[in-house]
Amino acid sequence: MLDTITLGGGCFWCLEAVFQQVRGIQKVSSGYMGGHTLSPTYQQICQGDTGHAEVVQLQFDSAEVSLVEILDVFFAIHDPTTLNRQGHDVGTQYRSAIFASHTTQLEAVKSKLLELQREFVNPIVTELLLASTFWPAEMEHHNYYNNYPLQPYCRAVVAPKLQKLMTHFPNMTK
């Protein structure tokens, strides 16, 4: 059965590259969610005043990969305790956020966040909301890592997250 969840955890290039490698993920789409601007552009998002986060929307087969497994990967590849920041990417557009597709999913994520908090010294600041309108990113932002693996950001930031996936979750990769 296919389900959808939308995640924000810094730059969407990082999340996209990682989740493209997770078995059971059928589709990964980079985009924007959680703000007030209609049809936002990357340039608007980068200014930080649209309210939107950079996100990836995942369509997954729950028979192949569970929501908990997806969340385990998500929390392993970004820091959910830093507000509006992931590494050198700073601003509300880089916040940690989970946009659940339905209330059952929302409750499952709440439980996971409570369980996960025990593993962190600092409070988890991940925003948890029901999904709103998903605005797809411009085409040049889709499949970014695969198109530009030697780009400096990809080498310095995205590649280590992929390595972490392969090292910590080898049984979950395609």
N, C-alpha and C positions, 0 to 999 in steps of 0.2 A: 504494500500500500504506500503510495507517495504522500509525503507530507512536506511542508515548507516551514522554514524558520529563517529569520533575517538577523545577521550578526554584525556588530560594529566593534572593532578592536584595533583602532589605528588605521593605517593606510589600507585601502581595499585591495591594493596589489598584493599585499602579504597574505591576507585571508584567502583571496582567490587562489593564489598559487598553492597554498596548503590544502584547501578543501577540494581542489581539482584532483588531488592524489588520494583522497579518502574513498575507500570502497563503499559502495552504496549511495554515494552522492551522484545523482543523475544530472544535475545542472547547477552551475555556479554563475550567478549574474552580479556584476559590480554595479553599484548605484548609490542612491541617497534616500534617507528616510528620517523621519522624526522632526521635521522642521515646518516652517510656515510659508516658505517660498514655493510657488507653483512652478513646475518644470525647471528646477534649478540646474545651473551649469557648473562645471568644475571650477571655473573662474570665480563664480559667486560663492561656492562652497569654501574655497581657499581663503576668502575674506573673512569667514567665520561668523557672518551675521544672518545666515539663512535659517539657523536652528537645526539644519540637517546634519546627520552623521554620514561619513563614508561607510558603506555597508556592503556585505555580500548577502544575496538571497540564495538560500540553498534549497533545492528540491532533492529529497532523499527517500530512499526505499527503506522504510522502518523494519522490513524483514531482513535487510542486509546490515544496517547500521542503526543503532538506537540513538535516541535523542541524548541520552546520558553519555554515550561514546562521543558524539559530536561536541557536547559541552566539555568533556574531558580534554579533547584536542584544543578547543577554543581557549580554555583557561590555561593550557600549557604554553600556548604560543603568544600570549600577550599578558600584560600586567593589569589585572582588574582592580588594583588598589590605587592607581594613579588617576587623578581627575583630569579629564580633558588633555591627555598626553599619552603617547607611546614613544619612548625614546626621544629622538629629536623632533618628532611630529607633535606640534603643540597647537591646541585650539579645540573648541567644542566639537568640531567636525571629526576629531580623532578619539572621541570618548568611547568608553567601553559601554556597549549597549546590546540588549537582546530584545528583539521585537517578535513576540510569540504570535503565531497565526490563529490560535484559538485558546479558550480558557483552560482546557485540559493541559495544553502545552505550557501555558503560563504557570499553572500550579506545579507542574513537574519541575520547571526551571526554578521556581521559588524554593522548592525542597532542595534542589541541588545547590543553590546559593547558600542556604543555611548550613548544609553539610560541608561545603567548601570553605566557608569562613573559618572553620576550626583549623584549617591548614595555613592560614595567613595571620601574621601579627597585626598588620594594618587592616582597617575595614575595607571590605569590597565595596567599590563605588559604581559597579555596573548598573546601568539603568535598565529597568525591566518594564516593558510596556506591551500592550497589544499592538500588532502591526498596523501601520497607517499606509498611505499611498507610497508605493515603491517607484522611484524615479530612476530608470536605467541611466547609467553613466554613458558618456560619449563613447563611440566605438573604439577610439584609441586607448581606452582604459580597460578594455576587455582582453583577456588572455595576455596581460601585460608581461608577466615574467617569461612566459614561453616565447613571446615575440622579441624581448629585449634582455636576455639573461646576462649579458655582459655590461649592461647599463650599471653605473656605480651604485645606485640605490639598490638595485636588484642583487648585486654581489654582496653588498655590506649588510643589508637588512632582510631581504626576502630569503636569500639562500640559507642563512642560519636557521630560519624558522622551518624551512623544508628539511634541513638536516635534523632538527629537533623532532619533527614528525617521524622521520625514518628511524631515528634512534629509539625514541620512546614508545612509538606505536607501530612497529613493523608489521604486526598482524592486521592492521587496519588500512594498509596502503594497497593500491591497485596493482 
